[in-house]
Structure formats: C-alpha cells, structure tokens
Amino acid sequence: MSDVTQAETRPSFFVAMREHPASVGETYFGHMRFALRFSGLLFAAGGAALVHAVLPALFETTASQMIRRMYAMIEQRH
C-alpha cells in the first residue's frame, strides 16, 4: 500500500480538530478554553506539590484538593 492510499483513508488534521471537541459537546474554542484552564490548574497543582516536596509544612493538601476538584470538573462534563 502506498503512502498516498494511507493518507486518503485517514481523516485530515483539521477534521479531527473539529470532531474531538464535538464528541464532548463543545466548540473548538470552548474546548480550547477548558483545556487551557485545566492545564493551568495542573501546572499550579504541580507547583504546590513541588514546593511541598522541599518544604513539607507548606501546601500540605493543596495539590490533592486541586486534583479532586479537577476530577469533579471532568466528571461533570460527561
């Protein structure tokens, strides 16, 4: 099978960019907004965990509480 044939059977990148957000009931920009917010929260939770690793008296439950809230956000979407 040639590369041309394989490329024809795969959905285009731009089609996939529309289909995935639609599969979770969102527009492209709505999905982008959620993903950017979620990535920011993950970054903040990681930072809290990093500080806690070095200074255990700080951010004792911050990362775990944030992750629980993010899990609830994901569950509410489906």
N, C-alpha and C positions, 0 to 999 in steps of 0.2 A: 504494500500500500504506500502510495506516495505521500509526501508532506501536504500537498495540495488537498488531497482527499481527506486527510485527517483534519485539516483546518476547516473544511467545509462542514464537517459533522459537529464541530464544537460551537457552542454559542459564542457570539462575539463578546469581547470585554465589556462593551457598552450595554449590551443586552443584559449581561449578568449584573452590571451595576444598577440596573433598574429592577431586575427580578428579585434580588435578595431583599432590598427594603420592602418591596411589595409583599413578599412572603411573610413578613412580620407586621403587615398592615401600616406601613409608613411610606412617606415620600422619600426621595433621595435626601433632601435637605433635613427633613425630620429625623431620619436615621443618622445623618451626619451629626446633628445637634446632640442626639442621645449618646452616640459613640464618643464624641469629644468630651462631653460631660463625664461619662463613665471613665474614660481614660484619665481625666484629671483627678477623679476620686481615687482611682487605683494608684496614681502617682503619689497623691497625698497620703494614702494608707501605707504605701511603701516607705515614704519618708518618715512617717511616725514609727514604723517598725524598725527602721534603720537607727533612728535616734534611741529608741527603746533598747536596742541591742547593745549600744555603747553605754547608755545611762538608764539602767533598768527602772529607776524611780520615776522616770518621765514616760508619759504616754502608755501607761500600763495596759489600758484596754482600748485605746483609740483605734488601732488598726483592726482589731477583731470586731468592734462595734461598727466601723465603717463597712467592713466586708459583709456583715449581717444585713445592713441597710441596702447595700448594693445587690445582694442576693434577693431581697424582697422586691427591689426595683425590677429585676429580671423576671421574677415570678409573676408580677402584676402585668407584664407585657404579654404573657402567653395565656 
